[in-house]
């Protein structure tokens, strides 16, 4: 059974940060979105329609150019089917929490497992332990590459703003997130920054697109403008806000936005 990351775990940015990120957006430059970026990885352009399904094996019938699906629960054949239909496919992988239902769960030493994160069977990871976690994440990203995925959506990359059981800092998170981006790029995979709005200024150059939950509900969508200004897609969902409320802003900002149910099944209502 797939899972989703909850935007409710996110650290709320300070008002001053909003102004800073908006100012930095003006320095962004387009990088051929939808083509190959520097290093040969796929870089989705702003405004691309997408489907996000983490509940079980993928239903390939939604007519959109981008799919984001669970890396463990879908096979190389599932990815190949989407490719035959002309889709790009993103591999969802949790990199910030241990999950007791994954096949590699026994490879994680107990010393890196922190407090529960609010999802059944999950505990935060001590992201300071990069020498332990890097080979584990490399094997997960090898799986994404070997199944034929085009990109990775690494989830829970903002543990520093949550009660993990470890004294994580923003610097710890930057180091870890850049490591995750490097692991993806070394395998020819694009990589998206999931939420973590406060660190967009520092991480914009390391990530090829963004994935965001509920920026409209929390009044944060403008913080994502640096990605769009750099020619990088922002794949965005809301769970509670009606489309009539968030779609006008999403269209203005050129976000790839849709309404989804929290279980992230097939159903979607795009802008």
Helices and strands as residue ranges (DSSP letters): G 7-9, H 15-25, E 35-36, E 42-43, E 50-53, E 66-70, H 76-84, E 88-94, E 97-99, G 105-107, G 110-112, E 113-116, E 122-125, H 130-146, E 151-155, G 159-161, H 170-186, E 190-194, G 197-199, H 200-203, G 204-206, E 209-213, G 221-224, H 225-229, E 234-238, H 243-253, E 256-259, E 269-270
